[in-house]
Each structure stands twice: as C-alpha cells, then as structure tokens.
Amino acid sequence: MELLGGRLRVSVPAGAKAVPRRRSIMAAEEATTEETRVILDPGTSGVPKFVMLAREGFEIGSKDPIKDVQVLVKEDKDERYRIEPFTAGGGLKAAAFYPEGKAHGDGPLLAMGVFLEQPDDTIQTVLFFILPEMIGERPAWEAKAKSIAASLSSGGKKLELPAGERKLDTGEGSDLVLQVPRGFVINRQDGPDFFVYHVRKLTRVGAPPAMLGLYVGGHPSYQYKQNERGEEGLVRTKGTLLGQPVEWVNWDMRSGGLKMAETMGKLSDHSFVHAFATSDSATVIELQAIATSMKVVARPK
C-alpha cells in the first residue's frame, strides 16, 4: 500500500483499508498527501480497534533519528517514551518510540510510533493506535505494529519544493497565482463545498511549524472567532489581498507560542479567500508576503 501520496510504502494485512479522517461532518477530509489513515482491524463494535496513521512532517531531520525523536517527544508533557533504533526498508533511517506511562483520557491509545527520515532528510511519522480498553493487550499489538512497520520503505516520491509561480485552482474557471520561495510545498484539502490549500515551509525538527492556509469557498470564518477569543489582544494592521485593501487580524495562539495573522478577500460574487498564516513572528510576515503576492487569473476559454 502507498502512504502519503507515494512518499512511503508498507505491507498491510488482508482487508486493511485506507479511510481519511474527517473532524466533523462539515469539515474536509484530511489530505492524503499530509495524512494517510489505514484501518488495520475494524473490530466488531463499529469503532476500529487497530489503526495506522502516517503523517508528513514537513520538517528536515538531522540525519540522527534518535536525536530527532527525543526533540519531538519532549513536547508531550503528559507521557514518557522509550526510544529505540529501528530498521525499516530500503532508503529510510528510523527510530521507534513507545509510551511507558499509564493510559490517560478516553481517546485512542498509542501502541507504537516510528520516526522515518528519507534520503533527502525529510521526515514522516507512522503511528499505531489501539482502543483504551485494550491496554492490557498492548504488548501483543505492539508486536503486530513492529511487524508491519518493518515493511515500511521509501515510496520514491519527493516533495515539490521549487521557487517561483504556483497556480491553485479556484473551481470557478480561474487560478490563484502566487509567488513562493524555494522550500515550500502546497497541498489541497477538499471539503463538501470548499477547498483549503496548505502552503507549508519546511522547517528543522523542533522549529515552529510554518503554514499559510488559503480557504476558498462561500462561508469563511475567522479563526479567532472559532477559538472564542473575543477582541482582547487582537492587533489589526492594513494590507492587501487579491489586490483589495484588507485588514489583517494578528493574535497569539494559546499553544506553542505561535502567532497567527488572518484576513479575507472577495474572489467572486459568491466566494471568498480566507488567508491565515501561522508560525513565529518573523515567519508569519514571510507567509503574509506570499499571500499578498497572490492574484486571480482567469483561464483561457
């Protein structure tokens, strides 16, 4: 089976099925180039009992998987992990990590995680989950996860990272055309009646993530309102989007010390572009500049 749009390959049990996650009925399914969810054992209750989740890291590793995993798991204050070298298929450096603390919460329980580094130093993680009530059986499911993870290998597909002009389909006979520096990758997430483009900058392991989101649809909503922040702490600055004067709303996110800047511009009579940039302060400015470079170009008829 291919994972992450061909970035990884893995051998899975008969009957395993890739099923994208959807956070709510109105939300978009997770883009398969960013996350691949595979149900390995569907169970009998309607809730999968054994699931594999592969995620693109959008990060550059240090060539030392053990060191990099230590950086990543340090961010989890609620769990302790055992970290070990791991052997995956050709082309990949790997390390495995296993939770050692007691189960907490009522969500899926991690049985095993694998950190993978491609020949070009880009990274992915593959996580194996079981149900909380299966904690007493965790060693057996950990063994199954190890067996599957040992078959992981590079799929050969590389991230597209060139500098220059990128065209993003609006679904209305036009493209959003933006200028992107080298080192950025763009993926599209399809919703019921909207698109969300993720313009991500590759960062070093442990550095703040850097992402410019572009919602294209008829019902945009500011994220600070979705987070029920109110007006306190908001900083409003003037700018442009799609050649229109707009107001950027800048605010501090509640986790990781990240900043967000967001604004909206009109695309047509019935649709809008909601741009939202997330990272540290300096990188948010870089992401805003990419959004400001964007223009709408009609396709030839």
C-alpha positions as CSV (number, residue, x, y, z in Angstrom):
1,M,0.0,0.0,0.0
2,E,1.2,3.5,-0.8
3,L,1.1,6.1,2.0
4,L,1.2,9.9,1.8
5,G,0.7,10.0,-1.9
6,G,3.6,7.7,-2.7
7,R,6.1,9.0,-0.1
8,L,6.1,5.7,1.7
9,R,5.1,2.1,1.0
10,V,4.1,-0.6,3.5
11,S,2.8,-4.2,3.6
12,V,-0.5,-4.5,5.4
13,P,-2.8,-7.4,6.4
14,A,-5.5,-8.5,4.0
15,G,-8.6,-6.4,4.4
16,A,-6.8,-3.3,5.6
17,K,-8.4,-0.1,4.1
18,A,-7.3,3.5,3.8
19,V,-10.0,5.8,5.2
20,P,-9.3,9.5,5.6
21,R,-10.2,11.2,8.8
22,R,-12.9,13.9,8.9
23,R,-13.0,16.0,12.0
24,S,-16.7,16.8,11.6
25,I,-19.5,16.2,9.0
26,M,-18.9,19.7,7.6
27,A,-15.1,19.5,7.6
28,A,-12.8,18.5,4.8
29,E,-11.3,15.0,4.8
30,E,-7.6,15.1,5.7
31,A,-5.5,15.4,2.5
32,T,-3.9,12.0,1.8
33,T,-0.6,13.8,0.9
34,E,-0.5,15.1,4.5
35,E,-2.0,12.1,6.4
36,T,-2.9,8.6,5.5
37,R,-5.2,6.7,7.9
38,V,-5.3,2.9,7.5
39,I,-7.8,0.7,9.4
40,L,-5.8,-2.5,10.1
41,D,-8.5,-4.2,12.2
42,P,-12.1,-2.8,12.0
43,G,-13.2,-4.7,15.1
44,T,-16.8,-5.7,15.7
45,S,-18.3,-2.6,17.5
46,G,-18.2,-0.2,14.6
47,V,-15.1,1.5,16.1
48,P,-11.7,0.4,14.6
49,K,-9.6,-1.4,17.1
50,F,-6.2,-1.2,15.3
51,V,-5.3,1.8,13.2
52,M,-2.2,3.1,11.4
53,L,-1.7,6.8,10.9
54,A,1.1,8.1,8.6
55,R,1.9,11.8,8.7
56,E,4.1,14.0,6.6
57,G,6.4,16.0,8.9
58,F,7.1,19.0,6.6
59,E,10.4,19.1,8.5
60,I,14.1,18.4,7.8
61,G,15.8,15.9,10.0
62,S,19.4,16.0,11.4
63,K,20.3,12.5,10.0
64,D,20.1,11.2,13.6
65,P,16.6,9.8,14.1
66,I,17.1,9.0,17.8
67,K,18.1,12.6,18.5
68,D,15.2,14.0,16.4
69,V,12.6,11.8,18.2
70,Q,13.9,13.0,21.6
71,V,13.2,16.6,20.4
72,L,9.7,15.7,19.2
73,V,8.5,13.6,22.3
74,K,9.8,16.3,24.7
75,E,6.8,18.4,23.6
76,D,4.5,15.8,25.1
77,K,4.3,16.7,28.8
78,D,1.8,14.0,29.6
79,E,3.7,10.9,28.5
80,R,7.0,9.2,28.9
81,Y,8.5,7.3,25.9
82,R,11.1,4.6,25.4
83,I,13.1,5.3,22.3
84,E,15.0,2.6,20.3
85,P,16.8,2.3,16.9
86,F,14.5,0.7,14.3
87,T,15.2,-1.0,11.0
88,A,12.8,-0.1,8.2
89,G,13.0,-0.9,4.5
90,G,15.5,0.5,1.9
91,G,16.2,4.2,1.8
92,L,14.9,5.0,5.3
93,K,16.6,5.8,8.6
94,A,14.3,5.1,11.5
95,A,13.7,5.2,15.2
96,A,10.8,3.7,17.2
97,F,9.1,5.2,20.3
98,Y,6.8,3.5,22.8
99,P,4.7,5.1,25.5
100,E,5.6,4.0,29.0
101,G,3.1,5.9,31.2
102,K,-0.4,4.9,32.1
103,A,-3.2,5.4,29.7
104,H,-5.0,8.8,30.2
105,G,-8.1,10.1,28.5
106,D,-10.6,8.2,26.6
107,G,-9.2,8.5,23.1
108,P,-7.1,6.1,21.0
109,L,-4.1,4.6,22.8
110,L,-0.7,4.7,21.1
111,A,0.9,1.3,20.8
112,M,4.0,2.3,18.8
113,G,5.4,5.2,16.8
114,V,8.0,5.1,14.1
115,F,10.0,8.2,13.1
116,L,11.3,8.0,9.5
117,E,13.9,10.0,7.6
118,Q,14.0,9.9,3.8
119,P,17.2,10.1,1.7
120,D,16.5,13.8,1.2
121,D,16.3,14.3,5.0
122,T,12.6,15.0,5.0
123,I,10.7,13.1,7.7
124,Q,7.4,11.3,8.3
125,T,5.9,9.6,11.4
126,V,3.8,6.4,11.4
127,L,1.7,5.8,14.5
128,F,-0.2,2.7,15.5
129,F,-3.3,3.0,17.8
130,I,-5.5,0.7,19.7
131,L,-8.6,1.3,21.9
132,P,-8.1,2.3,25.5
133,E,-9.7,-0.8,26.8
134,M,-7.1,-2.9,25.0
135,I,-4.2,-1.6,27.2
136,G,-3.8,-5.0,28.9
137,E,-3.1,-6.4,25.4
138,R,-0.7,-3.7,24.4
139,P,2.4,-5.9,24.1
140,A,0.7,-8.2,21.6
141,W,-0.5,-5.2,19.5
142,E,2.9,-3.6,19.8
143,A,4.4,-6.8,18.2
144,K,1.9,-6.6,15.4
145,A,2.8,-2.9,14.8
146,K,6.5,-3.8,14.8
147,S,5.9,-6.4,12.1
148,I,4.0,-4.0,9.9
149,A,6.5,-1.1,10.5
150,A,9.4,-3.3,9.5
151,S,8.0,-3.4,5.9
152,L,8.0,0.4,5.6
153,S,10.1,1.7,2.8
154,S,10.5,4.9,0.8
155,G,7.9,5.2,-2.0
156,G,10.3,7.3,-4.1
157,K,8.0,10.3,-4.4
158,K,9.7,13.6,-3.4
159,L,8.2,16.8,-2.2
160,E,7.9,19.5,-4.9
161,L,9.8,22.5,-3.5
162,P,10.8,24.8,-6.3
163,A,10.7,28.6,-6.1
164,G,8.5,30.5,-8.4
165,E,4.9,30.8,-9.5
166,R,2.3,28.4,-8.3
167,K,-1.2,28.1,-9.7
168,L,-4.1,27.0,-7.4
169,D,-7.5,26.1,-8.9
170,T,-10.4,28.2,-7.5
171,G,-13.0,25.9,-9.0
172,E,-14.5,28.9,-10.8
173,G,-12.6,28.9,-14.1
174,S,-9.7,30.8,-12.6
175,D,-6.4,30.3,-10.7
176,L,-4.9,31.9,-7.6
177,V,-1.4,32.6,-8.7
178,L,1.2,33.3,-6.0
179,Q,5.0,33.6,-5.8
180,V,6.6,31.1,-3.4
181,P,10.3,30.9,-2.3
182,R,12.1,27.6,-2.6
183,G,11.4,25.2,0.3
184,F,7.6,25.4,0.3
185,V,5.2,22.6,-0.5
186,I,1.5,23.0,-1.3
187,N,-1.3,20.5,-0.7
188,R,-5.1,20.8,-1.2
189,Q,-7.8,19.6,1.1
190,D,-11.2,19.2,-0.4
191,G,-14.4,20.0,1.6
192,P,-18.0,19.5,0.8
193,D,-18.3,22.9,-1.0
194,F,-14.8,24.5,-0.4
195,F,-11.1,24.0,-0.8
196,V,-8.3,24.6,1.7
197,Y,-4.8,25.0,0.3
198,H,-1.9,24.5,2.8
199,V,1.3,26.3,1.8
200,R,3.9,24.9,4.1
201,K,7.5,25.9,4.7
202,L,9.9,23.0,5.5
203,T,11.5,23.7,8.9
204,R,14.1,22.0,11.0
205,V,12.9,19.4,13.6
206,G,11.9,21.2,16.7
207,A,11.4,24.6,15.0
208,P,8.0,26.2,14.9
209,P,5.8,25.0,12.1
210,A,5.1,27.5,9.3
211,M,1.9,27.3,7.3
212,L,-0.2,29.6,5.1
213,G,-3.8,28.4,4.8
214,L,-6.0,29.5,1.9
215,Y,-9.7,28.7,2.3
216,V,-11.6,29.1,-1.0
217,G,-15.4,29.0,-0.6
218,G,-18.6,30.8,0.2
219,H,-18.6,30.6,4.0
220,P,-15.3,31.8,5.6
221,S,-15.0,32.3,9.3
222,Y,-12.2,34.0,11.2
223,Q,-10.2,31.5,13.3
224,Y,-10.0,33.9,16.3
225,K,-13.8,33.8,16.4
226,Q,-13.9,30.0,16.1
227,N,-11.5,29.9,19.1
228,E,-13.8,32.2,21.0
229,R,-11.0,34.6,21.8
230,G,-13.0,37.8,21.8
231,E,-11.4,41.1,20.8
232,E,-8.8,41.3,23.6
233,G,-5.2,41.1,22.4
234,L,-6.0,41.4,18.7
235,V,-3.8,43.7,16.6
236,R,-5.2,44.9,13.4
237,T,-3.0,46.1,10.5
238,K,-3.8,47.2,7.0
239,G,-2.7,45.3,3.9
240,T,-3.9,43.9,0.6
241,L,-5.2,40.6,-0.6
242,L,-6.2,39.8,-4.3
243,G,-5.4,43.5,-4.9
244,Q,-8.0,44.6,-2.5
245,P,-7.4,46.7,0.7
246,V,-7.9,44.4,3.7
247,E,-7.3,44.3,7.4
248,W,-5.1,41.6,8.9
249,V,-6.0,40.4,12.3
250,N,-3.0,39.4,14.3
251,W,-3.2,37.4,17.6
252,D,-1.2,35.0,19.8
253,M,-2.3,31.4,19.7
254,R,-2.8,29.6,23.1
255,S,-0.3,26.8,22.4
256,G,3.4,26.7,21.4
257,G,3.9,30.4,21.4
258,L,2.7,30.6,17.8
259,K,1.3,33.7,16.2
260,M,-1.5,33.9,13.7
261,A,-2.4,36.6,11.1
262,E,-5.6,36.3,9.1
263,T,-7.7,38.2,6.6
264,M,-10.3,37.7,3.9
265,G,-10.7,39.0,0.3
266,K,-13.6,38.6,-2.2
267,L,-13.0,36.2,-5.0
268,S,-16.4,36.5,-6.8
269,D,-20.0,37.3,-6.1
270,H,-20.4,34.2,-4.0
271,S,-16.9,33.2,-2.8
272,F,-14.0,34.4,-0.8
273,V,-10.4,33.7,0.1
274,H,-9.6,33.4,3.8
275,A,-5.8,33.6,4.3
276,F,-4.4,32.5,7.7
277,A,-0.7,32.4,8.4
278,T,0.7,30.5,11.5
279,S,4.3,30.4,12.8
280,D,6.7,32.5,14.8
281,S,6.5,36.3,14.3
282,A,9.2,36.6,11.6
283,T,7.9,33.7,9.6
284,V,4.3,34.9,9.8
285,I,5.5,38.1,8.0
286,E,7.1,35.9,5.3
287,L,3.8,34.0,4.9
288,Q,1.8,37.2,4.7
289,A,4.1,38.4,1.9
290,I,3.3,35.2,-0.1
291,A,-0.5,35.8,0.4
292,T,-0.1,39.5,-0.7
293,S,1.6,38.3,-3.9
294,M,-1.5,36.3,-4.9
295,K,-3.6,37.4,-7.8
296,V,-6.6,35.9,-9.6
297,V,-6.0,34.9,-13.2
298,A,-8.9,33.7,-15.5
299,R,-8.3,30.6,-17.5
300,P,-8.5,30.9,-21.3
301,K,-11.8,29.7,-22.7
